[in-house]
Amino acid sequence: MPWGATEAHNRHLPYGTDNVQAERVAIEAAKLAWDGGARVLVLPTVPFGTNTGQREIPFCLNLNPSTQTAILGDLVETVERHGIRKLVIVNGHGGNDFRAMIRELTPRTSLFLCVADWYRAIDPEKYFAEPGDHAGELETSMMQYLASDLVRPLSDAGPGTAHGFAITGLREGWAWAPRHWVQVTDDTG
C-alpha cells in the first residue's frame, strides 16, 4: 500500500510528488515480486501524510499521527477480512512514521505489517552528489524519470537553502524535533 503526502516540494515539483513516487515504486516492486512467484497486489495510494510542520504553507494537507493510526487500523481490518496476510506500506514521505502505529496494531491483527521507506532502500550517495532530504537531487531525478510532465524547469526551483538547527544533537541527528518549515526554508527545498 503506497502512502505519501500532499505538500509543497520547492517550486519545481508537484504537491503530489510523494504520492507519485510511492505508487510507482510499489507497482514496480509488486511486478518484480509477481515475476518471482509471489501473488501481490498494489492498493490505492493514501495521498495524505503528517505535515504538521508545514501548516502555514498553502495547500499542504495534514493528517495527525493519531488520524493516520485510525486510518491504517481501519485499512488493516478491511484487508485482513478479505484474506490478505501481509501488508507492506511503501512510504514516500519522511514525515510519516509508521513504526509506533505498527507496534500498536500488531497485537490486534494476524497480518504481518511492515513499512518500507523507498528512499532508504539504497544509499543515495552512490548515485547523487547532493541527494538532499526534500525536493533535492534524489526526488527531482525520480520525478524527472517517473513523471517528467509534472516537473517544472530547474530554473524555476528555489535554491533549497535551509537553516540548520542550532542545537548540536538536532543538527547531528541523534536528537529529534519536528521542523517548522517556514522557519527552515523559503521554498520547502
trRosetta pair geometry for C-beta under 8 A, 3 or more apart (Angstrom, degrees):
i j d omega theta_ij theta_ji phi_ij phi_ji
1 26 7.4 -77 116 -133 4 151
1 42 7.6 147 -92 -164 35 57
1 43 4.2 -12 -105 53 85 124
1 44 8.0 6 -143 65 83 41
1 45 7.8 145 179 -111 64 37
1 46 6.8 37 160 -9 106 104
1 75 7.1 93 -131 157 167 145
1 87 6.3 1 0 -169 116 96
1 88 7.2 164 21 82 68 49
1 89 5.4 -31 71 -109 93 61
1 90 6.9 -179 81 18 36 78
2 19 7.1 98 137 -154 122 57
2 22 3.8 134 -162 132 103 100
2 23 4.4 -144 47 -80 175 54
2 25 7.4 129 -107 60 112 86
2 26 4.3 -118 -60 -12 99 145
2 42 7.0 24 -15 -170 99 105
2 43 7.5 -163 21 74 66 75
2 45 4.2 -33 87 -109 112 86
2 46 7.2 -173 100 25 59 66
2 89 8.0 111 -122 -167 13 57
2 90 4.7 -34 -100 70 62 107
2 92 6.5 21 -170 -18 94 119
3 22 6.2 -113 51 173 32 160
3 45 7.0 171 -86 -162 28 68
3 46 4.4 -2 -119 56 79 109
3 49 6.9 113 153 -86 88 99
3 89 5.3 -11 6 -168 126 103
3 90 7.0 152 18 71 70 52
3 91 5.6 -25 68 -106 98 60
3 92 6.8 -178 85 20 46 83
3 93 7.3 -88 121 21 76 104
3 96 6.2 156 121 -159 115 169
3 98 7.7 101 69 -64 153 132
4 16 7.3 59 121 -165 151 63
4 17 7.9 -178 -168 90 131 47
4 18 3.5 150 -164 119 99 91
4 19 3.6 -149 50 -75 159 55
4 20 7.7 73 -99 13 162 42
4 21 7.2 125 -107 54 122 81
4 22 4.6 -158 -67 16 94 136
4 23 7.5 -47 -33 -27 127 86
4 45 6.0 10 4 180 108 118
4 46 7.1 173 28 85 61 60
4 47 5.8 -11 64 -134 103 46
4 48 8.0 56 85 -9 67 13
4 49 6.1 -101 131 -34 37 119
4 91 8.0 143 -87 -165 41 45
4 92 4.1 -19 -104 66 82 122
4 93 5.4 110 -166 -34 46 109
5 18 4.5 28 39 61 79 155
5 19 7.3 -148 42 -46 32 81
5 47 7.5 105 -131 169 6 49
5 48 6.5 38 -130 -164 50 26
5 49 3.0 -59 -88 28 97 120
5 50 7.4 -68 -106 40 124 40
5 51 6.0 131 -169 -55 124 109
5 61 7.7 -179 -176 70 68 82
5 92 7.2 -149 8 92 80 88
5 93 3.8 91 -12 -101 119 153
5 95 6.4 68 -83 51 158 114
5 96 6.8 -157 -55 -37 111 107
6 15 5.3 33 -169 151 73 106
6 16 6.3 -13 -113 -88 78 63
6 18 7.8 -123 -63 47 30 110
6 19 7.2 12 -74 -29 71 124
6 47 5.6 43 -47 152 104 95
6 48 5.9 -32 9 -101 102 63
6 49 7.5 158 12 21 54 79
6 51 7.7 -82 70 -25 58 151
6 59 7.5 -88 145 152 106 81
6 60 6.8 165 110 -149 71 44
6 61 4.3 22 72 34 117 111
7 15 6.2 168 65 -156 16 79
7 18 7.1 36 35 -1 97 127
7 49 7.4 -63 -19 58 118 106
7 51 5.0 180 -85 -112 124 138
7 54 5.5 85 -144 71 116 166
7 57 7.3 63 -158 88 81 136
7 60 4.4 37 -122 -133 74 98
7 61 7.4 -124 -65 35 66 60
7 93 7.6 106 18 -133 127 124
7 95 7.9 84 -24 15 161 141
7 188 7.4 -168 151 -167 97 147
8 15 6.2 -32 -83 -104 39 81
8 54 6.7 -170 28 -163 98 139
8 57 5.2 -98 0 161 132 141
8 59 7.6 102 -57 77 88 92
8 60 5.9 -63 -7 -72 85 105
8 188 4.3 131 106 16 110 169
9 12 7.7 -77 111 68 88 59
9 13 3.6 -54 104 83 123 117
9 14 6.8 19 39 68 121 29
9 15 6.9 177 3 -100 91 30
9 17 4.4 37 -34 -1 162 148
9 18 7.9 174 -67 -29 127 80
9 134 7.1 -141 -132 172 73 80
9 135 4.1 159 -177 -88 75 110
9 139 6.6 -126 -161 136 129 142
9 188 6.5 -108 -112 113 16 121
9 189 7.6 68 174 -90 50 69
10 13 5.9 69 52 21 90 95
10 134 7.9 147 -36 130 90 82
10 135 3.8 163 -11 156 106 151
10 157 5.0 17 148 -146 134 89
10 158 5.4 -148 -156 35 92 90
10 160 6.2 -31 -99 -81 130 88
10 187 4.9 35 -137 143 69 106
10 188 5.6 -144 -66 77 41 82
10 189 3.6 42 -86 -69 112 103
11 152 6.9 -65 131 65 70 144
11 156 5.2 -129 118 144 107 86
11 157 5.4 167 57 -120 87 35
11 158 5.3 103 -2 -21 114 85
11 187 5.7 -61 -25 -157 96 114
11 189 7.9 -54 3 -42 71 117
12 135 7.5 130 54 -171 88 112
12 140 7.0 24 97 -119 125 110
12 151 6.1 27 157 -168 91 74
12 152 4.2 -129 -140 63 65 95
12 153 7.0 -105 -129 78 114 30
12 154 6.1 26 -123 -109 164 38
12 156 4.9 136 -88 82 87 98
12 157 4.0 -41 -16 -72 127 88
13 17 4.7 28 156 -75 121 135
13 135 5.4 -155 24 -127 134 96
13 139 6.6 -3 -98 133 167 110
13 140 6.4 -120 -64 -99 121 69
13 143 5.5 157 -128 1 107 174
13 150 7.5 44 -155 128 56 96
13 151 6.2 -15 -102 -116 63 77
13 152 7.6 -115 -49 22 28 86
14 17 5.6 155 69 -51 69 74
14 20 7.4 76 66 -14 122 136
14 143 7.6 170 22 -147 88 139
14 147 7.9 -50 17 108 131 135
14 150 4.7 -51 -20 173 130 115
14 151 7.8 -94 -16 -78 86 46
15 59 6.3 -68 -107 126 156 116
15 60 7.6 -152 -144 -95 113 57
16 19 4.5 -52 -171 43 85 118
16 20 5.6 89 127 -27 94 95
16 47 6.9 -33 -128 -150 95 113
16 150 7.7 -75 65 -168 102 150
17 20 6.0 -58 -147 35 28 108
17 21 6.3 18 162 -12 65 112
17 135 7.4 122 44 -92 176 79
17 139 6.1 47 169 -180 135 118
17 143 5.9 -51 -132 -80 97 131
18 21 6.1 -60 -145 42 28 107
18 22 6.1 24 161 -16 65 112
18 49 6.7 -49 113 -4 156 142
18 92 4.0 144 -176 120 76 107
18 93 4.3 34 -157 -71 152 90
19 22 6.1 -57 -140 39 26 105
19 23 6.1 22 163 -16 63 113
19 45 5.1 104 -158 149 92 147
19 47 4.8 6 -97 -123 138 83
19 92 6.6 169 -73 75 22 151
20 23 6.2 -65 -150 39 22 108
20 24 6.2 13 161 -12 63 113
20 143 6.8 72 91 -115 139 85
20 146 5.9 141 150 120 109 134
20 147 5.3 -66 -168 -3 147 144
20 150 7.1 -163 -70 54 165 162
21 24 6.1 -61 -143 40 27 105
21 25 6.1 24 161 -16 65 110
21 92 4.9 145 83 -143 98 126
21 118 6.8 -169 146 76 100 144
21 119 7.8 28 147 -60 141 101
21 139 7.2 -73 -60 -137 155 80
21 142 5.4 39 -113 139 116 137
21 143 7.1 -65 -65 -71 103 74
21 146 6.5 170 -95 21 61 167
22 25 6.0 -58 -145 40 27 109
22 26 6.2 28 156 -20 64 109
22 45 6.2 123 91 -131 110 115
22 90 5.1 148 -167 115 86 97
22 91 6.6 -74 -117 162 125 13
22 92 2.9 -105 -52 -34 107 126
22 93 7.6 -41 -48 -20 134 76
22 118 6.4 -178 -111 0 60 135
23 26 5.7 -56 -148 36 29 111
23 27 6.3 28 155 -19 65 106
23 42 7.5 99 -155 168 69 135
23 45 4.6 -57 -76 -65 110 131
23 90 8.0 144 -78 88 24 130
23 92 7.8 -32 -12 -39 58 150
24 27 5.7 -51 -144 36 32 111
24 28 6.3 28 158 -14 65 106
24 146 4.9 -143 -1 -139 175 130
25 28 6.0 -57 -145 41 29 107
25 29 6.1 29 156 -19 65 110
25 90 5.7 -177 94 178 106 136
25 92 7.3 159 27 -85 129 103
25 118 4.2 18 159 -126 170 152
26 29 5.8 -57 -143 39 28 110
26 30 6.1 29 157 -20 64 108
26 42 4.9 122 135 -132 111 119
26 45 7.8 173 27 -86 146 89
26 90 4.1 -161 -76 26 99 158
27 30 5.8 -55 -146 37 27 111
27 31 6.4 32 153 -22 62 105
27 42 5.5 -42 -87 -40 63 169
28 31 5.6 -50 -149 33 33 115
28 32 6.6 32 153 -16 64 103
29 32 5.8 -54 -151 37 33 110
29 33 6.3 31 151 -17 66 107
29 90 7.0 172 30 -95 146 138
30 33 5.6 -54 -144 40 33 112
30 34 6.0 37 154 -23 67 106
30 40 4.6 -143 -142 106 89 124
30 41 7.0 47 -152 -145 141 10
30 42 4.9 -112 -25 -51 159 101
31 34 5.7 -52 -144 35 28 113
31 35 6.3 28 156 -17 63 107
32 35 5.8 -56 -147 39 29 110
32 36 6.4 23 153 -14 63 111
33 36 5.6 -65 -151 43 31 109
33 38 4.0 -45 165 56 95 131
33 40 4.9 37 97 2 133 142
34 37 7.9 152 -177 18 27 10
34 38 6.2 -83 -81 72 35 74
34 39 7.2 63 -117 -111 76 33
34 40 5.9 -114 -63 40 83 92
43 75 7.8 98 165 -167 163 125
43 79 7.4 -67 -79 -86 141 133
46 49 8.0 108 116 -67 97 71
46 71 6.9 121 -142 141 141 137
46 75 7.9 -78 -67 -58 131 159
48 61 5.3 -77 -124 117 101 115
48 62 7.5 78 -175 155 102 7
48 63 4.8 100 132 -27 110 116
49 62 7.9 -49 93 -133 46 45
49 63 6.3 -101 -180 37 10 103
49 68 7.4 33 -142 -92 49 132
49 93 4.1 -56 -96 81 177 162
49 95 5.6 119 137 79 117 103
49 96 4.6 -83 -149 -59 115 105
50 62 6.6 34 -151 -155 37 80
50 63 6.0 -75 -76 75 55 72
50 64 6.8 55 -118 -141 92 21
50 65 5.6 15 -93 -65 137 72
50 68 6.4 -58 -52 -30 97 141
50 93 7.6 158 43 121 69 128
50 95 4.5 -144 84 140 86 103
50 96 5.6 144 19 -88 98 52
50 97 7.3 -37 32 12 149 78
51 54 4.6 -50 177 45 100 108
51 55 7.1 145 122 -64 84 59
51 60 4.9 -146 152 161 148 110
51 61 6.6 92 35 81 141 34
51 62 4.2 -123 61 -93 86 81
51 63 7.8 70 14 24 80 55
51 95 5.9 100 -82 98 50 167
52 55 6.2 -7 -164 -43 41 109
52 62 5.8 99 -72 -147 51 137
52 64 7.0 61 -70 -107 115 69
52 95 7.7 174 22 -169 74 131
52 178 6.3 -16 83 -177 109 161
53 95 7.1 -148 25 -113 109 130
53 178 4.8 -156 -67 161 118 108
53 179 4.9 74 -172 82 155 62
53 180 5.3 -133 -152 -100 86 34
53 181 5.1 108 138 -22 93 88
54 57 4.5 -41 -180 27 91 122
54 60 4.1 -86 120 148 118 170
54 62 7.5 175 65 -71 84 106
54 181 4.7 17 -93 18 74 145
54 182 8.0 125 -132 -33 51 80
54 188 7.1 41 -120 -115 123 120
55 60 7.0 -120 -95 82 23 118
55 62 6.3 -16 -93 -33 83 148
56 181 7.8 -161 49 68 93 94
56 182 5.1 -20 68 -35 133 143
57 60 4.6 55 81 -11 101 127
57 181 6.3 -29 -32 89 129 135
57 182 6.9 -174 -56 -64 86 96
57 188 6.6 60 -121 -70 158 128
63 67 4.5 -129 -171 90 89 123
63 68 5.0 110 125 -58 123 84
63 71 7.2 -33 -165 0 149 141
64 67 4.7 96 56 4 76 103
64 68 7.2 -140 96 -4 41 85
65 68 5.4 -51 -146 36 37 114
65 69 6.3 42 153 -24 67 101
65 97 7.1 -21 -114 56 123 92
65 100 7.6 30 176 69 132 126
65 101 7.4 -143 -175 -60 91 108
66 69 5.5 -47 -149 32 34 115
66 70 6.7 35 151 -18 63 102
67 70 5.7 -52 -151 35 35 111
67 71 6.4 32 152 -16 67 105
68 71 5.7 -56 -146 39 32 110
68 72 6.0 30 156 -17 67 108
68 96 7.0 172 -140 -136 159 92
68 98 7.8 -112 144 -98 129 75
68 101 6.5 -80 115 -83 99 150
69 72 5.8 -55 -143 40 28 109
69 73 6.1 33 155 -23 63 108
69 100 8.0 -53 -89 105 122 91
69 101 4.7 -154 -105 -120 83 102
69 104 6.5 7 -150 70 124 146
69 105 7.7 -168 -159 -49 84 107
70 73 5.6 -53 -147 35 28 115
70 74 6.5 28 155 -18 63 104
71 74 5.9 -55 -152 35 31 109
71 75 6.4 26 153 -15 65 108
72 75 5.7 -58 -146 40 32 110
72 76 6.1 38 154 -24 67 105
72 89 7.7 -23 -125 -82 120 140
72 98 7.3 145 -101 -136 161 103
72 101 5.5 59 62 167 156 136
72 105 6.7 -99 121 -54 109 154
73 76 5.7 -50 -144 33 29 113
73 77 6.5 30 156 -18 62 105
73 105 5.8 -157 -98 -104 78 115
73 108 7.8 9 -140 86 101 142
74 77 5.8 -55 -151 36 30 112
74 78 6.4 29 152 -20 64 109
75 78 5.6 -55 -146 37 33 113
75 79 6.2 21 162 -10 69 106
75 87 7.9 137 125 -153 102 153
76 79 6.4 -60 -142 41 25 99
76 80 6.0 27 159 -21 63 113
76 87 6.5 -130 -112 23 78 164
76 105 5.7 133 -3 -176 173 138
76 109 5.4 -76 160 -84 123 159
76 111 5.9 -139 -159 32 96 151
76 113 6.9 -19 -115 -88 125 127
77 80 6.0 -60 -146 37 24 112
77 81 6.5 28 156 -23 61 108
77 109 7.5 -123 -79 -97 55 114
78 81 5.9 -58 -156 30 28 113
78 82 6.8 10 153 -6 62 110
79 82 5.7 -65 -152 44 38 106
79 84 4.0 -25 160 35 98 143
79 87 6.1 108 88 -83 151 124
79 111 7.3 63 93 -95 105 145
80 83 8.0 107 -178 -22 30 10
80 84 6.1 -82 -83 62 34 86
80 109 5.7 -132 -76 -151 153 108
80 110 6.7 124 -147 49 123 84
80 111 5.3 -104 -87 -46 106 112
84 87 6.3 62 141 -66 128 91
84 111 6.7 18 110 -112 89 115
85 110 7.5 -53 -139 119 71 95
85 111 6.4 172 -177 -122 31 63
85 112 6.7 31 143 13 73 94
86 111 6.5 147 -105 -166 23 80
86 112 4.3 -14 -115 61 82 106
86 113 8.0 -177 -158 -71 54 31
86 114 8.0 -11 -171 16 94 98
87 111 5.3 12 4 174 105 135
87 112 7.2 170 27 83 59 57
87 113 5.4 -8 67 -110 98 69
87 114 7.7 164 90 30 57 57
88 114 5.5 -15 -116 71 72 90
88 115 7.5 141 -167 -106 59 23
88 116 5.9 9 -179 0 108 112
89 98 5.6 163 73 -102 154 174
89 113 7.7 22 -12 -170 102 84
89 114 7.2 -154 25 101 77 42
89 115 4.4 -24 66 -111 107 77
89 116 7.1 170 83 25 55 63
90 116 5.6 -21 -111 69 59 98
90 118 5.8 39 -173 -50 93 108
91 96 5.3 -153 -149 85 116 128
91 98 6.4 -146 -73 -6 134 125
91 115 5.4 30 -24 -175 121 107
91 116 6.7 179 19 81 83 41
91 117 4.8 -37 73 -98 113 62
91 118 7.0 -167 71 -3 55 76
92 118 6.2 0 -93 26 69 118
92 119 7.5 96 -140 -22 51 106
93 96 4.6 83 79 -4 99 106
94 117 7.7 61 -99 -147 59 129
94 119 7.7 -53 -67 58 91 142
94 133 6.6 43 -64 171 167 97
94 134 7.1 -95 23 -78 138 95
97 100 6.7 40 123 13 101 97
97 101 7.9 142 109 -3 60 101
98 101 4.9 -66 -157 47 59 117
98 102 5.5 59 147 -26 89 103
98 115 4.1 138 69 -66 135 151
99 102 6.0 -58 -148 36 27 107
99 103 6.4 28 154 -19 63 106
99 115 7.0 -101 -66 31 58 135
100 103 5.5 -52 -148 36 34 115
100 104 6.3 33 153 -19 66 106
101 104 5.8 -58 -152 37 30 110
101 105 6.1 16 156 -10 67 113
102 105 5.9 -61 -137 45 31 103
102 106 6.0 47 162 -43 66 102
102 113 4.7 -170 -140 118 101 123
102 114 7.0 65 -138 -104 154 29
102 115 6.5 -132 -41 -19 141 104
103 106 6.2 -41 -143 12 23 117
104 107 7.9 -71 177 27 30 95
104 108 7.9 -5 143 7 61 117
105 108 5.8 -81 -161 48 49 105
105 109 5.9 4 159 6 88 121
105 113 6.2 53 92 -13 118 171
106 109 6.6 -84 -138 49 25 90
106 113 5.9 -130 -86 38 82 120
109 113 7.0 73 77 -34 134 119
116 121 6.9 36 176 -77 106 105
117 120 4.3 44 91 15 109 114
117 121 7.5 -164 92 -39 60 73
118 121 5.7 -30 -163 -14 43 120
119 124 7.3 -3 -178 -53 80 128
119 138 6.6 92 -147 143 109 140
119 139 7.8 -16 -109 -74 135 84
122 126 7.0 -82 156 42 105 124
122 127 7.5 48 119 -7 126 127
123 126 5.0 82 91 -11 97 105
124 127 5.9 -75 -160 49 52 97
124 128 5.1 -17 166 30 93 116
124 131 3.8 64 130 -95 137 151
124 138 5.0 -32 -143 -91 143 131
125 128 7.0 -76 -109 59 24 72
125 131 6.8 -84 -69 -19 51 122
127 131 7.8 69 74 -85 85 105
127 138 7.9 90 88 -105 111 85
128 131 4.2 109 82 -78 139 72
128 136 7.8 102 160 128 148 107
128 137 4.5 152 -161 107 126 128
128 138 5.4 -98 -25 -68 165 77
128 141 7.0 -146 -93 0 118 148
129 137 6.8 130 52 -51 73 175
130 136 6.3 -112 127 -177 84 124
130 137 5.4 116 81 -6 67 131
131 136 5.7 85 141 104 39 131
131 137 5.5 -101 -121 64 29 99
131 138 4.0 30 -160 -36 88 116
132 135 6.8 -71 133 77 144 45
132 136 1.6 152 45 -58 144 160
132 137 5.7 134 6 14 106 70
132 138 6.3 -152 54 19 81 91
132 139 7.1 -79 85 15 114 99
132 160 6.5 -50 -123 -179 138 144
132 189 7.2 -41 -163 175 145 81
133 136 6.5 55 13 -4 28 131
134 139 7.1 2 -162 1 27 151
134 188 6.6 -97 138 158 126 73
134 189 6.4 -179 102 -155 85 30
135 139 5.5 -73 -102 76 25 137
135 140 6.7 61 -177 -54 54 91
135 157 7.6 173 156 -143 114 115
135 160 6.6 -156 95 -108 101 111
135 187 7.9 -121 93 125 153 94
135 188 6.3 81 1 114 146 83
135 189 4.3 -95 87 -116 121 72
136 139 6.0 90 48 24 55 95
136 140 6.6 -105 119 -3 26 103
136 160 6.4 107 -96 -158 75 152
136 189 6.8 118 -71 -174 62 87
137 140 5.8 -60 -136 43 24 110
137 141 5.9 25 164 -20 64 111
138 141 6.1 -60 -148 36 21 107
138 142 6.4 20 156 -17 61 109
139 142 5.6 -53 -146 36 33 113
139 143 6.3 28 157 -15 66 107
140 143 5.9 -59 -148 40 29 106
140 144 6.2 32 153 -22 65 106
140 151 7.1 101 -157 -138 73 131
140 154 7.4 62 -169 -101 144 99
140 157 7.7 -15 -103 -87 138 151
141 144 5.6 -52 -144 35 32 113
141 145 6.4 28 155 -15 64 107
142 145 5.8 -62 -153 40 29 109
142 146 5.8 7 160 -4 69 117
143 146 5.9 -61 -127 49 31 98
143 147 5.8 -48 -163 57 70 87
143 148 7.5 127 139 -88 65 41
143 150 6.5 -96 -176 82 109 104
143 151 5.0 133 125 -73 112 115
144 148 5.2 40 -160 -102 51 86
144 151 5.4 -33 -85 7 66 169
145 148 7.3 73 -45 -55 7 92
147 150 4.3 10 133 18 112 118
147 151 7.1 134 100 -25 73 89
148 151 5.6 -57 -152 28 45 114
152 156 4.3 -48 132 56 125 149
152 157 7.5 159 85 -52 103 71
153 156 5.2 105 68 -5 75 99
154 157 5.3 -33 -162 7 54 120
157 160 7.0 -3 159 -38 112 99
157 187 7.3 106 180 155 62 148
157 189 6.6 82 -177 -79 102 151
158 161 7.8 -97 144 17 99 78
158 185 7.9 128 109 169 139 104
158 186 6.2 -150 -170 92 152 92
158 187 2.7 -164 46 -66 155 168
158 188 8.0 102 44 38 135 59
158 189 5.5 -173 74 6 97 129
159 187 7.1 132 40 21 54 141
159 189 7.2 -178 91 72 35 138
160 185 7.1 -18 -159 -148 37 135
160 187 6.5 -77 -75 75 42 119
160 189 3.1 -86 -105 123 78 122
161 185 6.6 160 86 -128 52 87
161 186 7.4 19 63 23 93 97
161 189 7.7 48 14 80 37 102
162 184 5.2 -3 -154 165 92 91
162 185 4.6 -40 -101 -71 74 107
162 189 7.5 -135 -51 96 97 60
163 183 7.0 -83 60 145 131 67
163 184 5.5 -145 49 -145 83 45
163 185 7.2 -165 10 -63 75 55
164 171 5.3 59 164 -121 117 100
165 170 3.6 -85 132 106 167 120
165 171 4.6 -145 68 -62 95 74
165 177 7.5 121 -111 48 139 113
166 170 8.0 31 55 60 42 124
166 171 7.5 -122 91 -47 3 120
167 170 4.4 65 78 16 102 111
167 171 6.6 177 84 -12 49 90
167 175 6.9 -61 123 75 121 141
168 171 5.7 -64 -144 40 28 110
168 172 5.9 12 164 -7 68 114
169 172 6.1 -61 -137 45 25 101
169 174 5.3 -85 -155 73 81 86
169 175 3.2 51 136 2 115 123
170 173 7.8 43 -179 -69 27 27
170 175 5.0 -58 -66 84 58 102
170 176 7.1 122 -120 -106 75 19
170 177 5.7 -29 -115 21 126 103
172 175 7.8 63 61 20 85 80
173 176 7.8 24 -159 -77 49 79
179 183 7.9 -155 -180 65 73 92
179 184 5.0 6 -175 -45 115 151
180 183 4.6 37 92 22 102 115
180 184 6.7 153 77 -21 51 96
181 184 5.3 -63 -138 38 37 111
181 185 6.3 -43 -171 44 74 90
181 188 5.9 16 -176 -109 131 80
185 188 5.8 151 94 -77 125 18
185 189 6.2 -157 176 51 148 55
